[in-house]
Amino acid sequence: MNLLNNVIAFLKKIFSNNLSSLPKKEPELELNKPSTDNEAREKQKKTIYLVLLFLVSLFVLNNISEERRDEIPYSQFLSLVNEGKVDKLTVTERYITGLIKPEKENEPGRRFSTVPLWQNGLAEMLAKNKVDFVVRSGENWLANILFNWIIPIFIFVFIWSWLLRRTTAAGPQSFLNLGNKIRIHQDTQAKITFKDVAGADSAKQELTETIDFLRNPEKIQRLGGRMPKGILLVGLPGTGKTLLARAVSGEAGVPFFNISGSEFIELFVGVGAARVRELFDQARNKAPCIIFIDELDAIGRSRGGPVVMGGHDEREQTLNQLLTEMDGFDTSVGVIVMAATNRPEVLDKALLRAGRFDRQIIVDKPDLQDRIEILKLHTKRLIMADNVDISVIAKRTPGLVGADLANIANEAAILATRNGHDKVEMSDFEAAIDRILAGPEKKSRVLTPDEKRRVAYHEAGHALVAENVPTAQPVHKISIIPRGVSALGFTLQLPGEEKFMSTEDELRDQIAVLLGGRTAEQVMLGTISTGAHNDLEKASDIARSMVCSLGMSKKLGPLTYGKRQQLQFLETEVAETRNYSDVTARLIDTEVIDIVQEGEARALKIITDNKAALEKLANLLQEKEAINREEMMALLSK
């Protein structure tokens, strides 16, 4: 009975795991008849329970067919035979079972079993002692069928069906994950509208027309026009492209089909194209609706290059199917394809032509006012102190996108919790910005007194030069706390207003500020260090750009030198091809050196004229490790 109970428990465990692994379609994947999957699942449950009941019945019958018997040693069995106490034996290949005669006439005999040590004289010994015995060729027929046929076949079928189900099922439990990955956001979910998207006013204005077309397609059809087939959102990561697409569907009140470009491609050839066909078929049944393909560059890269496996490349097949579907569907049914990418330069030209993605909307980095609105949106749930100034935080974060600002708000809440504050204070936001921009504090990196003194002079030199050149941005904070991978300190300047261009004077002042730290080390300590490596690199880049790209050299004139190709859309990294002579190259080098040396001379004069102020500022930095503008100005005013 213990064996039977163990087997039943084991089978229950297997079937419970099997039931839990059955594919469950999420509500967002149910398009036509949600009850169909439930009915199939109930049928599978009934089948599994019937099989379980059958196996248990076999075990019970097998257990009932054989009475309980005690196992005795073979030596004891021989002794009992010689003593004439054994009656009615059944001899098989593996066991000997029989009945021990009772000591009293009215008592029943005790059944036993033993594992024999086969010997030639066993039959003669049994006959000599007048023991009735029967010889059988095998074990119980029920046990033979159960253990030699039914259970092995059942285990094989179970494993095969499990693998087949996991191969073709959808969702994260899929073995090869070949199922439908299209996600449809139902009306029961919280709607996202343009109120939930801060900033990006120009993109919102462009998308408003799309909403009007979805709500009222006849509005443009009456004039003979048609809805745009495709809208491509282009921008850096984190600028809110996906959020804008969700907001469009929320404003229009239509279903929103969402799938990533990378999810079209799988192990087997043809799966991506099949998913594209299925996506557009479902969209036509749900029209009017929006199809949104995130990271379009995963499947939309330019075709060409070496032939792969006879030309049957899975990615190209998926792209070809997408091009065909976008050409084939009728815009009058109210299906609009939206896509997002941060690499439009790699997309296939056939994908960007008119009639497919008719509109391209740039989702740029937020400006100052947009950053204020984004920060207000992400700080609504925070319990903030009265000293928090959203405008100052926005000014401190130029160039950051919406995802970065959301991260800053969350980091500020985490730091406030870590510091035991009842509310999120301005100091928590300042620390969060420093962590995001400069990296986390390296408290384990302890500077020697000489290193700390040198870093203090270096950062004080930056700050002093920035306060004494005409166009430099005001210094907001100075720190000599090591951060990130290699930063031993930083001087943070806060722009007074949002600017989108720089004059020649501003660039020359930037070079002077960058060289102020190195110059301060040389004046106050007599030597320079490796800490100015990044400053020299930035100053050299600014000077070379002034000469080669911006025409700010009197000797070379208003010309550009070197053909530049942007490596990535909306990024500053470029690849340069030389298109000038060696004589011009030497002249360019001379001009770059002159501009940098001029900036160094300006920084040297400012440091020399203000050595006393530099000494006081460096001493305060060594004492407090981080000071703000108010503390710096109070010291310099004395």
DRENZA-976330 format. One line per field, with one value per residue (C-alpha): residue number from 0; residue in one letter; x, y, z. Coordinates in pm, 1 decimal. Example, Ala and Ser with C-alpha at 12.3 -4.5 7.8 and 13.67 -1.06 7.14 Angstrom:
num: c(0_1)
residuo: c(A_S)
X: c(1230.0_1367.0)
Y: c(-450.0_-106.0)
Z: c(780.0_714.0)
***
This chain:
num: c(0_1_2_3_4_5_6_7_8_9_10_11_12_13_14_15_16_17_18_19_20_21_22_23_24_25_26_27_28_29_30_31_32_33_34_35_36_37_38_39_40_41_42_43_44_45_46_47_48_49_50_51_52_53_54_55_56_57_58_59_60_61_62_63_64_65_66_67_68_69_70_71_72_73_74_75_76_77_78_79_80_81_82_83_84_85_86_87_88_89_90_91_92_93_94_95_96_97_98_99_100_101_102_103_104_105_106_107_108_109_110_111_112_113_114_115_116_117_118_119_120_121_122_123_124_125_126_127_128_129_130_131_132_133_134_135_136_137_138_139_140_141_142_143_144_145_146_147_148_149_150_151_152_153_154_155_156_157_158_159_160_161_162_163_164_165_166_167_168_169_170_171_172_173_174_175_176_177_178_179_180_181_182_183_184_185_186_187_188_189_190_191_192_193_194_195_196_197_198_199_200_201_202_203_204_205_206_207_208_209_210_211_212_213_214_215_216_217_218_219_220_221_222_223_224_225_226_227_228_229_230_231_232_233_234_235_236_237_238_239_240_241_242_243_244_245_246_247_248_249_250_251_252_253_254_255_256_257_258_259_260_261_262_263_264_265_266_267_268_269_270_271_272_273_274_275_276_277_278_279_280_281_282_283_284_285_286_287_288_289_290_291_292_293_294_295_296_297_298_299_300_301_302_303_304_305_306_307_308_309_310_311_312_313_314_315_316_317_318_319_320_321_322_323_324_325_326_327_328_329_330_331_332_333_334_335_336_337_338_339_340_341_342_343_344_345_346_347_348_349_350_351_352_353_354_355_356_357_358_359_360_361_362_363_364_365_366_367_368_369_370_371_372_373_374_375_376_377_378_379_380_381_382_383_384_385_386_387_388_389_390_391_392_393_394_395_396_397_398_399_400_401_402_403_404_405_406_407_408_409_410_411_412_413_414_415_416_417_418_419_420_421_422_423_424_425_426_427_428_429_430_431_432_433_434_435_436_437_438_439_440_441_442_443_444_445_446_447_448_449_450_451_452_453_454_455_456_457_458_459_460_461_462_463_464_465_466_467_468_469_470_471_472_473_474_475_476_477_478_479_480_481_482_483_484_485_486_487_488_489_490_491_492_493_494_495_496_497_498_499_500_501_502_503_504_505_506_507_508_509_510_511_512_513_514_515_516_517_518_519_520_521_522_523_524_525_526_527_528_529_530_531_532_533_534_535_536_537_538_539_540_541_542_543_544_545_546_547_548_549_550_551_552_553_554_555_556_557_558_559_560_561_562_563_564_565_566_567_568_569_570_571_572_573_574_575_576_577_578_579_580_581_582_583_584_585_586_587_588_589_590_591_592_593_594_595_596_597_598_599_600_601_602_603_604_605_606_607_608_609_610_611_612_613_614_615_616_617_618_619_620_621_622_623_624_625_626_627_628_629_630_631_632_633_634_635_636_637)
residuo: c(M_N_L_L_N_N_V_I_A_F_L_K_K_I_F_S_N_N_L_S_S_L_P_K_K_E_P_E_L_E_L_N_K_P_S_T_D_N_E_A_R_E_K_Q_K_K_T_I_Y_L_V_L_L_F_L_V_S_L_F_V_L_N_N_I_S_E_E_R_R_D_E_I_P_Y_S_Q_F_L_S_L_V_N_E_G_K_V_D_K_L_T_V_T_E_R_Y_I_T_G_L_I_K_P_E_K_E_N_E_P_G_R_R_F_S_T_V_P_L_W_Q_N_G_L_A_E_M_L_A_K_N_K_V_D_F_V_V_R_S_G_E_N_W_L_A_N_I_L_F_N_W_I_I_P_I_F_I_F_V_F_I_W_S_W_L_L_R_R_T_T_A_A_G_P_Q_S_F_L_N_L_G_N_K_I_R_I_H_Q_D_T_Q_A_K_I_T_F_K_D_V_A_G_A_D_S_A_K_Q_E_L_T_E_T_I_D_F_L_R_N_P_E_K_I_Q_R_L_G_G_R_M_P_K_G_I_L_L_V_G_L_P_G_T_G_K_T_L_L_A_R_A_V_S_G_E_A_G_V_P_F_F_N_I_S_G_S_E_F_I_E_L_F_V_G_V_G_A_A_R_V_R_E_L_F_D_Q_A_R_N_K_A_P_C_I_I_F_I_D_E_L_D_A_I_G_R_S_R_G_G_P_V_V_M_G_G_H_D_E_R_E_Q_T_L_N_Q_L_L_T_E_M_D_G_F_D_T_S_V_G_V_I_V_M_A_A_T_N_R_P_E_V_L_D_K_A_L_L_R_A_G_R_F_D_R_Q_I_I_V_D_K_P_D_L_Q_D_R_I_E_I_L_K_L_H_T_K_R_L_I_M_A_D_N_V_D_I_S_V_I_A_K_R_T_P_G_L_V_G_A_D_L_A_N_I_A_N_E_A_A_I_L_A_T_R_N_G_H_D_K_V_E_M_S_D_F_E_A_A_I_D_R_I_L_A_G_P_E_K_K_S_R_V_L_T_P_D_E_K_R_R_V_A_Y_H_E_A_G_H_A_L_V_A_E_N_V_P_T_A_Q_P_V_H_K_I_S_I_I_P_R_G_V_S_A_L_G_F_T_L_Q_L_P_G_E_E_K_F_M_S_T_E_D_E_L_R_D_Q_I_A_V_L_L_G_G_R_T_A_E_Q_V_M_L_G_T_I_S_T_G_A_H_N_D_L_E_K_A_S_D_I_A_R_S_M_V_C_S_L_G_M_S_K_K_L_G_P_L_T_Y_G_K_R_Q_Q_L_Q_F_L_E_T_E_V_A_E_T_R_N_Y_S_D_V_T_A_R_L_I_D_T_E_V_I_D_I_V_Q_E_G_E_A_R_A_L_K_I_I_T_D_N_K_A_A_L_E_K_L_A_N_L_L_Q_E_K_E_A_I_N_R_E_E_M_M_A_L_L_S_K)
X: c(0.0_289.6_409.1_59.4_31.4_371.9_283.4_-48.2_123.1_386.2_122.7_-74.4_238.7_310.1_-43.5_-59.8_260.5_124.9_-193.6_-1.1_214.4_-82.5_-75.4_-283.2_-371.7_-375.2_-692.6_-516.8_-458.6_-821.3_-965.0_-1267.1_-1405.3_-1251.4_-1454.9_-1290.6_-962.4_-1144.4_-1340.5_-1022.1_-854.8_-1147.7_-1130.9_-761.9_-829.2_-1098.3_-869.7_-585.9_-816.1_-954.5_-603.2_-512.0_-825.5_-744.3_-391.3_-504.6_-767.1_-500.0_-288.7_-587.2_-685.3_-330.0_-316.6_-651.6_-562.1_-266.2_-323.7_-86.6_216.1_530.7_875.7_1105.0_1471.7_1541.4_1727.1_1416.9_1210.5_1437.4_1411.0_1031.4_1027.0_1246.7_1022.8_712.1_547.4_504.6_199.8_76.3_375.4_372.1_715.1_799.2_1120.6_1163.0_960.5_838.7_508.4_316.7_135.9_285.9_75.5_-95.6_6.6_-359.0_-628.6_-874.9_-615.3_-556.0_-222.1_29.8_122.4_485.7_717.2_1090.2_1350.7_1503.5_1861.6_1792.8_1938.4_1881.5_1763.7_1481.5_1208.3_1330.2_1338.6_981.5_858.2_1039.8_864.3_527.6_485.2_230.2_381.1_290.7_548.3_454.8_651.6_590.7_454.2_103.4_-41.3_-177.4_162.1_328.5_89.4_107.3_483.4_602.0_348.0_106.3_334.7_626.5_387.2_209.2_537.3_650.6_319.4_318.6_671.5_602.6_277.2_442.7_726.4_482.9_266.5_564.4_693.5_376.1_232.8_238.0_377.9_682.4_617.5_670.6_961.2_1059.4_825.4_665.9_318.1_140.9_315.7_77.9_-47.0_-378.6_-453.3_-820.0_-1056.4_-1051.5_-693.8_-622.4_-627.9_-323.4_-399.9_-201.3_-250.0_-18.5_251.1_438.4_622.3_655.4_403.0_508.8_471.3_130.9_14.8_121.6_-55.6_-379.4_-471.7_-424.1_-671.5_-923.8_-885.5_-945.3_-1249.4_-1399.3_-1247.9_-1509.9_-1367.8_-1081.7_-1246.0_-1509.9_-1234.9_-1084.0_-791.9_-689.7_-557.1_-181.1_-86.8_210.3_358.5_721.0_827.1_1198.3_1394.1_1656.1_1582.3_1367.5_1205.7_856.7_787.6_597.5_407.9_296.6_168.2_-28.2_-167.2_-289.3_-485.4_-621.4_-735.1_-894.1_-1050.7_-946.8_-765.5_-387.9_-181.8_166.7_460.2_836.0_1030.1_1262.8_967.2_896.8_1221.5_1248.4_1455.4_1256.7_1237.6_893.1_774.7_833.7_640.5_357.0_337.3_317.6_27.2_-148.7_-95.5_-260.1_-542.7_-631.6_-602.4_-850.6_-1098.7_-1057.8_-1059.9_-1043.2_-725.6_-355.8_-67.7_244.7_580.4_848.6_1217.7_1135.9_1505.2_1517.2_1333.7_1349.6_1722.4_1832.0_1841.5_2155.4_2502.5_2620.6_2371.7_2283.2_2178.9_2074.2_1906.9_1640.7_1717.4_1450.3_1475.5_1441.4_1141.1_976.4_1052.4_917.7_595.2_562.1_609.6_348.1_94.4_140.9_84.7_-214.8_-443.9_-705.0_-677.4_-1053.2_-1094.5_-923.3_-597.5_-292.1_56.8_280.0_642.6_927.3_1302.0_1615.5_1807.4_1621.9_1944.2_1957.4_1597.0_1524.5_1430.3_1130.0_991.5_1019.8_872.0_536.6_246.8_400.9_532.0_389.0_486.0_801.0_766.4_1076.8_1044.7_1334.5_1492.2_1278.0_1366.5_1359.5_983.2_921.1_1155.1_962.1_635.1_788.0_927.7_589.9_430.5_680.3_682.7_304.4_313.8_613.1_574.5_805.4_936.2_870.2_1231.0_1208.1_1231.5_1132.7_1270.1_1618.8_1610.3_1506.8_1791.7_2039.8_1935.2_1988.4_1999.1_1824.7_1517.1_1193.5_1316.4_1620.2_1399.5_1171.3_1479.7_1598.3_1261.5_1270.9_1633.5_1547.7_1272.7_1513.2_1780.6_1524.5_1422.3_1786.7_1855.4_1545.3_1367.5_992.5_972.4_1181.7_1399.2_1594.3_1918.8_1784.4_1716.3_2063.9_2221.4_2008.8_2119.6_2483.9_2441.4_2283.3_2522.8_2852.5_2797.2_2753.7_2984.5_3288.3_3316.6_3564.8_3803.4_4002.9_4234.5_4564.2_4601.4_4822.6_4572.7_4283.2_4471.1_4552.4_4191.9_4070.6_4302.9_4196.0_3820.3_3866.2_4060.4_3767.4_3524.5_3742.4_3798.5_3425.6_3338.0_3584.9_3523.1_3238.3_3015.4_3066.6_2770.2_2748.8_2898.7_2629.2_2826.9_3184.5_3272.0_3590.7_3408.8_3519.6_3236.4_3185.8_3477.3_3750.1_3604.7_3780.9_3569.0_3355.3_3254.0_2889.7_2777.5_2409.1_2289.7_2087.0_1867.2_1812.9_2049.3_2069.8_2384.1_2714.9_2914.3_3289.2_3347.6_3150.7_3357.7_3683.5_3558.4_3470.8_3827.3_3963.5_3737.6_3840.2_4208.3_4155.6_4199.0_4527.9_4657.7_4565.6_4764.6_5066.4_5053.7_4979.2_5171.3_5434.2_5344.3_5057.0_4885.7_4684.6_4357.6_4327.0_4308.0_3934.9_3961.6_4234.9_4034.7_3726.0_3926.8_4104.1_3773.2_3619.9_3924.4_3940.5_3567.8_3607.0_3877.4_3750.7_3372.5_3264.8_3490.4_3617.9_3979.4_4100.0_4387.1_4173.8_3863.5_3493.8_3545.7_3490.9_3770.8_3707.7_3395.5_3190.7_2931.0_2707.4_2735.2_2396.9_2087.1_2058.1_2400.6_2717.0_2957.3_3084.6_3326.4_3561.7_3720.6_4015.0_3972.1_4253.2_4625.4_4918.1_4990.8_4635.4_4665.1_4972.3_4790.5_4490.2_4715.7_4880.2_4544.7_4416.0_4730.0_4698.9_4335.6_4414.1_4725.1_4524.3_4271.0_4552.0_4705.1_4368.8_4324.5_4682.0_4620.2_4295.6_4456.4_4763.9_4555.4_4331.8_4574.0_4447.7_4084.3_4189.6_4372.9_4069.8_3833.5_4058.5_4088.4_3708.5_3672.6_3917.6_3721.2_3363.7_3431.8_3126.9_3009.3_2724.5_2715.3_2601.3_2895.8_3139.1_3011.7_3014.5_3380.1_3479.6_3294.8_3520.8)
Y: c(0.0_236.9_180.7_247.9_570.5_687.8_617.3_800.9_1103.0_1101.6_1088.5_1370.1_1583.3_1514.7_1599.2_1912.9_2036.3_1938.5_2134.4_2439.5_2426.5_2427.7_2743.2_3020.1_3294.7_3637.5_3842.2_4075.1_3787.4_3672.9_3813.0_3609.0_3348.6_3352.9_3048.7_2824.8_2803.2_2734.7_2447.6_2293.1_2328.7_2157.1_1867.5_1825.7_1820.3_1551.4_1334.9_1357.9_1273.7_969.6_840.0_897.9_710.7_420.3_382.9_402.3_136.9_-93.2_-49.6_-118.3_-430.8_-556.1_-494.1_-670.0_-970.6_-1050.9_-1116.9_-972.0_-1196.0_-1174.0_-1199.0_-1449.0_-1540.9_-1827.7_-2019.3_-2005.3_-2131.2_-2437.4_-2507.1_-2488.6_-2730.3_-2981.1_-2950.7_-3022.6_-2688.0_-2563.4_-2622.6_-2512.3_-2336.2_-2122.8_-2112.0_-1839.3_-1706.5_-1438.4_-1543.2_-1844.0_-1787.3_-2027.6_-2107.4_-2200.0_-2461.0_-2334.6_-2472.4_-2522.3_-2664.8_-2374.9_-2102.9_-1982.3_-2039.8_-1755.8_-1660.0_-1589.1_-1508.0_-1545.7_-1480.6_-1818.8_-1925.4_-2167.0_-2517.9_-2845.8_-3040.6_-2802.5_-2997.1_-3328.6_-3173.3_-3043.1_-3380.5_-3562.7_-3348.5_-3391.5_-3017.4_-2935.8_-2677.8_-2513.8_-2374.5_-2061.9_-1896.2_-1528.5_-1280.1_-1147.7_-1069.2_-735.3_-625.4_-735.5_-533.4_-233.0_-206.9_-341.5_-177.2_79.3_294.8_319.7_405.7_661.8_828.4_847.7_1000.1_1243.9_1372.5_1397.3_1590.1_1821.7_1906.4_1956.9_2187.0_2389.6_2415.3_2564.5_2751.3_3127.1_3322.3_3289.0_2916.5_2830.3_2592.6_2755.6_3051.0_3028.0_3144.7_3470.0_3758.0_4035.2_4225.5_4405.1_4659.8_4627.8_4901.6_4767.2_4891.0_5244.4_5473.5_5683.4_6019.1_6327.2_6449.1_6169.1_6280.6_6592.2_6798.6_6692.6_6957.7_6955.3_6576.0_6595.6_6850.6_6623.9_6324.5_6515.1_6483.9_6108.4_6096.7_6296.4_6052.8_5754.1_5910.6_6040.8_5884.5_6053.2_6392.3_6360.1_6113.2_6367.3_6587.1_6297.2_6245.6_5937.7_5862.7_5822.0_5454.8_5481.0_5717.8_5677.6_5821.7_5901.8_6000.7_5904.1_5627.5_5746.7_6042.3_5888.6_5742.2_5438.6_5652.1_5885.5_5592.9_5463.6_5813.4_5830.1_5507.0_5630.8_5960.1_5789.6_5512.4_5231.6_4899.5_4922.6_4634.6_4641.3_4422.4_4472.1_4434.9_4178.8_3952.2_3879.4_3686.1_3329.4_3017.1_2882.3_3050.0_3186.8_3255.0_3630.4_3661.6_3453.5_3683.9_3988.7_3833.0_3740.9_4090.0_4262.7_4005.1_4067.6_4443.9_4437.1_4246.7_4505.0_4818.1_5105.3_5040.4_5120.1_4881.7_4986.0_4823.4_4921.6_4911.5_4893.3_4880.1_4519.1_4403.9_4710.2_4735.7_4800.0_4490.4_4397.9_4275.3_3914.7_3642.3_3438.8_3074.5_3120.2_3454.2_3316.2_3541.9_3535.5_3907.9_4002.6_3774.5_3943.9_4288.0_4187.0_4065.2_4391.6_4593.3_4382.6_4418.1_4795.5_4820.4_4588.3_4712.4_4979.3_5294.1_5340.8_5058.0_5272.2_5086.1_5303.3_5161.1_5342.7_5253.5_5384.7_5378.1_5559.4_5442.5_5581.8_5593.0_5211.7_5160.9_5030.5_5303.7_5102.4_5118.9_5497.9_5582.0_5757.8_5517.3_5323.0_5546.0_5871.9_6078.6_6094.0_6273.1_6373.1_6324.6_6538.9_6590.1_6809.3_7175.2_7360.1_7409.3_7049.3_6923.4_7122.3_6965.3_6616.5_6658.2_6779.2_6468.8_6227.6_6397.6_6405.7_6094.5_6207.4_6372.1_6670.0_6932.0_7302.4_7370.8_7163.4_7387.4_7203.6_7480.6_7449.8_7072.6_7125.9_7374.0_7125.0_6853.4_6989.3_6718.7_6455.5_6278.9_6185.2_5844.4_6009.3_6261.6_5983.3_5802.5_6115.1_6150.7_5787.3_5808.4_6115.9_5918.9_5629.6_5861.2_6035.3_5696.5_5599.9_5925.6_5888.9_6198.4_6235.6_6419.0_6431.3_6738.4_6945.5_6791.8_6449.2_6571.9_6729.7_6400.8_6207.6_6436.0_6401.4_6023.4_6011.4_6256.9_6186.2_5838.0_5708.8_5819.9_5596.0_5606.4_5320.8_5523.5_5718.2_5991.1_6065.8_6416.3_6523.1_6391.2_6555.5_6887.5_6862.9_6779.0_7073.7_7315.5_7165.1_7206.9_7547.9_7656.0_7558.9_7751.2_8062.7_8091.0_8030.0_8322.0_8556.6_8503.5_8702.3_8434.1_8124.7_7963.1_8029.9_7768.1_7578.1_7321.2_7205.9_6862.6_6665.0_6341.2_6059.0_5936.5_5686.1_5504.3_5767.4_6106.5_6243.3_6559.5_6789.3_7151.6_7185.1_7491.3_7577.6_7744.1_8057.6_7992.6_7730.9_7789.8_7610.6_7770.6_7914.6_8217.8_8223.2_8410.9_8150.1_7866.9_8041.8_8097.8_7727.6_7637.0_7872.3_7717.6_7365.4_7455.8_7638.0_7321.5_7219.7_7576.8_7597.8_7281.5_7422.6_7762.2_7641.6_7310.6_7362.5_7044.7_6903.9_6564.5_6317.0_6453.3_6702.8_6434.7_6475.9_6858.0_6857.7_6623.6_6845.3_7164.1_7011.6_6897.4_7244.2_7413.4_7171.1_7210.1_7588.0_7563.1_7277.4_7296.5_7641.8_7871.1_8055.6_8083.2_8401.9_8225.5_7946.2_8152.4_8056.9_7705.2_7353.0_7097.5_6726.1_6546.4_6436.5_6162.4_6122.1_5766.4_5764.9_5979.4_6258.9_6171.2_6382.6_6103.2_6149.7_5980.2_6220.4_6178.5_6402.9_6620.7_6875.2_6885.7_6837.3_7210.3_7282.5_7009.6_7178.7_7512.1_7353.5_7210.3_7549.4_7724.9_7464.7_7499.4_7879.2_7869.5_7626.5_7819.5_8141.9_7982.8_7857.2_8206.2_8356.7_8095.4_8155.0_8528.2_8476.9_8220.4_8438.7_8748.0_8555.8_8324.2_8424.4_8351.4_8021.4_7920.7_7996.3_7813.5_7506.2_7501.3_7518.1_7232.5_7017.0_7086.2_7030.8_6822.6_6975.6_7338.2_7514.6_7851.6_8045.8_7922.5_7992.4_8346.6_8424.5_8326.6_8515.3_8831.1_8860.3)
Z: c(0.0_65.0_-291.8_-421.6_-222.6_-342.2_-705.0_-674.9_-515.8_-791.2_-1065.0_-904.3_-894.8_-1261.7_-1368.1_-1157.7_-1321.1_-1657.8_-1602.2_-1486.2_-1799.1_-2033.7_-2249.6_-2103.1_-2341.4_-2188.0_-2223.9_-2466.3_-2710.8_-2721.5_-3039.8_-3146.2_-2896.1_-2551.2_-2448.5_-2711.5_-2520.8_-2194.6_-2351.6_-2491.4_-2156.5_-1980.0_-2228.4_-2160.4_-1785.7_-1823.9_-2038.2_-1788.1_-1495.9_-1680.8_-1747.1_-1383.5_-1268.6_-1499.6_-1367.1_-1007.0_-1078.9_-1220.3_-908.3_-684.5_-879.4_-869.4_-496.1_-435.3_-652.7_-432.2_-63.9_188.8_245.6_456.3_302.7_476.0_418.5_181.2_454.2_674.2_381.2_344.7_716.9_701.0_407.1_588.5_896.9_685.5_768.0_406.7_192.0_-152.0_-312.1_-627.4_-792.3_-1048.0_-1198.4_-931.9_-627.6_-431.9_-254.4_-35.3_286.3_624.3_798.5_1114.6_1451.1_1547.3_1327.2_1353.8_1273.7_914.1_751.4_713.4_355.8_276.7_-9.7_-59.4_-325.2_-419.1_-478.2_-760.6_-720.4_-901.4_-597.4_-500.2_-679.6_-528.2_-182.2_-219.1_-346.1_-66.1_195.6_19.1_-62.3_-333.8_-570.9_-901.4_-1142.7_-1342.7_-1621.0_-1521.3_-1267.7_-1229.7_-1574.1_-1455.3_-1325.0_-1648.8_-1863.4_-1633.0_-1584.9_-1919.9_-2152.6_-2018.8_-1803.8_-2055.6_-2340.3_-2124.6_-2021.2_-2384.9_-2500.6_-2209.5_-2282.0_-2655.0_-2607.8_-2354.1_-2593.0_-2880.4_-2670.2_-2551.0_-2907.8_-3050.7_-2752.6_-2712.6_-2424.4_-2199.9_-2134.3_-2499.1_-2569.7_-2900.8_-2854.9_-3198.4_-3104.4_-3162.6_-2984.6_-3084.0_-2780.9_-2798.4_-2529.7_-2440.9_-2337.1_-1980.5_-1936.6_-1819.8_-2119.1_-2194.3_-2350.9_-2441.5_-2084.0_-1974.2_-2218.7_-2107.9_-2367.3_-2733.7_-2838.2_-3204.7_-3224.3_-3056.0_-3310.1_-3596.7_-3441.0_-3375.5_-3743.3_-3722.6_-3436.0_-3638.8_-3929.8_-3703.2_-3539.0_-3861.0_-4177.1_-4396.5_-4303.0_-4549.0_-4787.4_-4884.1_-5026.7_-5222.5_-4987.7_-4794.8_-4452.2_-4419.2_-4425.0_-4197.0_-3939.6_-3834.8_-3497.9_-3496.7_-3188.9_-2936.0_-2684.3_-2396.7_-2571.8_-2545.1_-2889.6_-2759.7_-2508.7_-2788.3_-2993.1_-2692.1_-2637.7_-2997.7_-2953.6_-2621.2_-2770.9_-3070.7_-2860.9_-3097.0_-3038.7_-3020.3_-3164.3_-3013.5_-3120.9_-3125.0_-3446.9_-3292.7_-3205.9_-3571.8_-3613.6_-3482.3_-3532.3_-3826.8_-4167.6_-4251.6_-3895.9_-3926.4_-4252.4_-4106.1_-3805.9_-4032.2_-4222.7_-3899.6_-3758.4_-4054.4_-4074.3_-3710.3_-3758.6_-4048.5_-3831.0_-3552.7_-3772.7_-3705.6_-3509.3_-3477.7_-3547.2_-3360.4_-3439.5_-3192.0_-3292.8_-3663.0_-3755.6_-3626.8_-3941.5_-4166.5_-4236.2_-4592.3_-4808.9_-4998.0_-4918.0_-4945.9_-5027.0_-4719.4_-4770.9_-5131.1_-5064.2_-4828.1_-4537.1_-4267.8_-4192.6_-4559.3_-4601.3_-4305.0_-4450.0_-4793.0_-4634.8_-4440.9_-4760.3_-4935.7_-4656.6_-4634.3_-5008.2_-5004.1_-4729.8_-4790.5_-4580.3_-4593.0_-4339.4_-4075.3_-4006.8_-3945.3_-3906.7_-3658.8_-3598.0_-3386.3_-3438.7_-3331.2_-3640.2_-3945.3_-4148.3_-4167.9_-4281.6_-4630.4_-4878.4_-4996.9_-4644.2_-4626.3_-4964.4_-5000.8_-4971.0_-4686.5_-4410.7_-4541.6_-4238.4_-4031.4_-3698.6_-3505.1_-3129.2_-3011.6_-2671.3_-2445.2_-2403.0_-2070.7_-2056.7_-2165.2_-1893.5_-1634.4_-1750.4_-1756.5_-1405.4_-1279.0_-1429.0_-1273.2_-931.4_-883.4_-665.8_-460.7_-121.9_-174.2_65.7_12.7_-86.4_-407.0_-714.7_-1033.2_-1257.3_-1103.3_-1154.6_-1517.7_-1571.7_-1427.1_-1672.3_-2026.5_-2291.0_-2077.3_-2215.9_-2044.6_-1929.1_-1763.8_-1583.2_-1459.5_-1331.7_-1149.4_-972.6_-868.0_-752.1_-543.8_-366.7_-304.7_-163.5_60.1_197.8_250.0_437.4_656.7_526.0_571.9_238.7_-76.2_-39.0_-288.2_-164.9_-263.7_-616.3_-633.8_-524.4_-775.4_-1060.9_-960.1_-951.6_-1298.3_-1465.3_-1288.7_-1149.4_-794.2_-516.5_-470.5_-92.6_-100.4_-317.4_-59.3_-192.3_-26.0_122.9_-170.1_-426.5_-249.1_-241.9_-615.2_-707.9_-496.2_-681.3_-1013.9_-957.2_-795.5_-1103.8_-1329.7_-1110.9_-1080.1_-1456.4_-1523.9_-1294.6_-1464.2_-1837.4_-1996.1_-2145.7_-1927.4_-1756.1_-1379.1_-1149.4_-958.7_-759.4_-700.1_-565.9_-504.4_-414.9_-650.3_-873.4_-1151.2_-1305.5_-1309.5_-1208.7_-899.6_-889.7_-1101.9_-1146.3_-1249.4_-1442.8_-1465.0_-1787.3_-1730.9_-2032.0_-2299.8_-2593.4_-2926.4_-3069.0_-2952.3_-3064.3_-3126.1_-2799.4_-2605.3_-2755.6_-2668.3_-2313.4_-2288.2_-2385.0_-2118.6_-1852.1_-1953.7_-1920.2_-1588.6_-1379.5_-1541.9_-1516.3_-1145.4_-1073.9_-1255.7_-1078.8_-725.7_-720.1_-987.1_-1178.8_-1382.1_-1355.1_-1560.7_-1419.1_-1706.6_-1977.8_-2041.2_-2031.5_-2294.6_-2517.2_-2505.2_-2561.6_-2862.1_-3014.1_-2974.9_-3130.5_-3425.5_-3484.9_-3488.8_-3754.4_-3972.1_-3946.3_-3828.7_-4032.8_-3723.2_-3839.6_-4008.4_-4184.0_-4332.0_-4395.3_-4403.4_-4538.0_-4408.8_-4418.1_-4413.9_-4533.5_-4235.5_-4222.6_-3920.4_-3791.5_-3617.2_-3644.9_-3386.4_-3246.7_-3253.3_-3350.6_-3706.8_-3941.2_-4120.6_-4462.4_-4544.6_-4856.4_-4816.7_-4884.8_-4648.7_-4654.3_-4538.3_-4273.3_-4125.8_-4127.3_-3951.6_-3683.5_-3633.0_-3594.9_-3350.0_-3137.1_-3140.4_-3021.0_-2738.7_-2631.5_-2631.8_-2396.5_-2172.6_-2157.3_-2055.3_-1784.2_-1659.8_-1622.9_-1430.9_-1196.8_-1138.7_-1061.6_-816.7_-636.9_-292.0_-385.8_-543.5_-224.6_-6.0_-240.4_-252.8_129.3_165.4_-83.2_109.9_426.1_297.5_-19.1_-193.6_-198.8_-379.5_-553.0_-247.8_-42.0_-323.7_-384.3_-11.8_0.3_-315.6_-208.3_96.5)
***
